[in-house]
Amino acid sequence: MSGLDPGRPRIGAGSEVVNSQMGRFVALGQGTRLLNSSMGDYSYTDRYADIANSEIGKFSNIASFARIGPTDHSLDRASLHHFMYRSAEYWEDAADDAAFFAHRASRRVVVGHDTWIGHGAMVMPEVRIGHGAVVAAGAVVTKPVDPYQIVAGVPARPVRARLAPQLAERLIGLGWWDWTHEAVGKALVDFRALPVAEFLEKYEG
């Protein structure tokens, strides 16, 4: 990940970015799709992540083949097929269903800062992942995930807290992900070496 340009995201071969915004030091791995979404500063994906209709926070770590905000089909109509809303592809005199696409785009996923979405995990539409949370590999997340919680399974369920609640609250209060690039760099040694409690003691105002 060395040599990232703060003003120009690194976009891997075969990636697709449509109607999306990316912050500073963002990197998309090979074959990633970013659709109708935003990615905060320093967030990145590994290979073939698929992200749609989502708001990704800063410093988010998204593993290969993760899918966030997968699109869905109507279950209450006579057919499941997309000819109903991609109609112009099938009939010259038919228009696509703009209302369907607008509703789909409105079902936003929100992923907090400093999160880790594991390999092959799926986060369903309208789910919120709290700051500092971890979604285990292969999990399917259908419900909100609390900050600094680790979830796993199908459907995903809490496994344990990543940090004690008091420490998690203090980290959220510290909000280090909003520090300047220079401030994070100056604290790099402490990020690497200090236990969370000692890190907080040093940097809390």
N, C-alpha and C positions, 0 to 999 in steps of 0.2 A: 504493500500500500504506500510505498515511499513515492515522493515526487508528485503528490496531488496538488493541483492548482486550485486555489480557493475560489477563483472566478469562473472556472470551467469544469463541470463534472466530468469524471472519467466514465465513458460509456463503452461497455464491452462489445465485442463483435456480435452482430446479430440481434442486438437489443432494439427495443421499440419504445419510444417515448411519445405519448399522445396527450395533449391538453394537460400537462403536468408541470410542476415547478420543483426545482431542486436548490438546496442551499449550498453553502460553501463546503468544500472538501468532500463532496458526495461522490460515490463510486458505484456503478452498476456492473455487476458481473455479466459474463457472456450470456446472451440469450434472454436477458431479463426483459419483462414487459412492465412498463409503468403507464397506466391509463387513468386519466381523470383524477390524479393524485398529487400529493405534495410530499417531499422528503426534506426533513430538517438537516441542518449543518452536521457534517461528519457521519451521517448515516450511510450505510452501504449494503449491497446485496452480494451474495455469492452467485453462482451460475443458475440460470433458468428460474429465477424467482418471478412470480406473476402477481402484480399488485394492481388493484383496480379500486376506484372510488374510496380512497383511503387518505388519511392524514398521519404521516409517520413523523415522530418527533426527532429530536437531535440524538446523535450517538447511538442510533438503533443498529443492531447487528442482525441481519436477515440471512439465514443460511440458504444453501442451494435447494431448489425445488420447493421452497415455501410458496404458499398461495394465500394472499391476503385480500379479502373482499371479493371472493369468487362470485361471478354473476349467476343468476338462477332463472328458472322457467316458471311460468304461471301454472299452478296446480289445479285451479278451479275453472279451467276452460275445457272445451271439448277435445283439444289436442295440446300436447306438450311442445310441439315442434315450433321452431323459430320462424316458419313461414308467416306466422301471425303478426310478427313485428318487424321482420326483415323482408317484408312483402315485396319491395321493389326489386329484389333479386330474382323473384319468381314470375312477376307479372308486370308488363310494361306500363299498365294503366293504374297500378297500385302504388301507394306511398307507404313508406315505413311508418311504424307506430311511434310517433315522437313522444307521446305521453308515457308509453311503456319505458322508453329509454331514460326519460327524465326521472321517473320513479326509481328505476334501478340505480341511477347515479346519485340519488338522494340518500341512499341507504349506506351511510358512511361508516367506515371503520376508523377508529382513532387509536393509534399506538403511541404510548408515552415515550419519554426520554430514557436513554440508557437501558433499552430493552433488548432481549435476545429471543428471536423467533427461530426455532430449531429446524433442522433438515426435514423437508417434506411435511412440515406442519401446515395446517389450514386454519385461518381465522375468518369466521363467517361474517356476512354483512351485519352492520349495526352493533358490532361488538367493540367494547372499549378495553384496551390493555393498559394497565396502570404503569406509572414510571417504575423502572427498575425490575419489572417482571420478566420471568423466563417461561417460554412455551417450549416444552420438550419436543424432541424429534418425533414426527408422526402424529402429534396431537391434533385433534379437531376441536377448535374453541368455539362454543356456541353461546357462552355466557360471559359477562364481564369478569376480568381478572384484576384483583386488587393490586395496588402497588407492592412491589418487592415480594410477590407471591410466585411460586413455581407450580406450574400446572402440567399435567401429562394425561394421556389416554384418549379414548374415543367413547363418548365425548370427554373433553378435558375436565379434570377435577383437580382441586388443590392437592399438592403433595406435601409441601411444607413452605414456611416463610423463608425467603432468601436471607433476610436479616431480621433481627429482633424489631418489633414495631417501633420502639423508641428510636432506634438508630435510623430506621427507614424514614420516620417523620422528620428527623433532624437533617437527613440528606436532602429530602424534598425541600425543607426550609432553606438549606444552604444553596440549592439550585446551581451547583457547579457547572451544569451544562449551559448556563447562560454567561459564563465567564468569557472574557476575551481569549482569542487564540494564544496570545502571549501569556496570559495568566495560567491557562491550562499547561502550557509548555514549562513554565517556571515550577509548577507543582508536579511535574512528571515523576520525579524521583519519589515523592511522597505517595502519589497514586500507586506506584509500584511496590513500595516498601511498607507503608504504614497500615496497621489494622484500621478498620473503619472508625472505631471509637477514637483512636489517636488522630486520625486524619481530621475528624470533626473538631476535636479539641484544638487543633492547630489552626483551622481555617474558619471556624465560626467567629462572627464578629463580637 
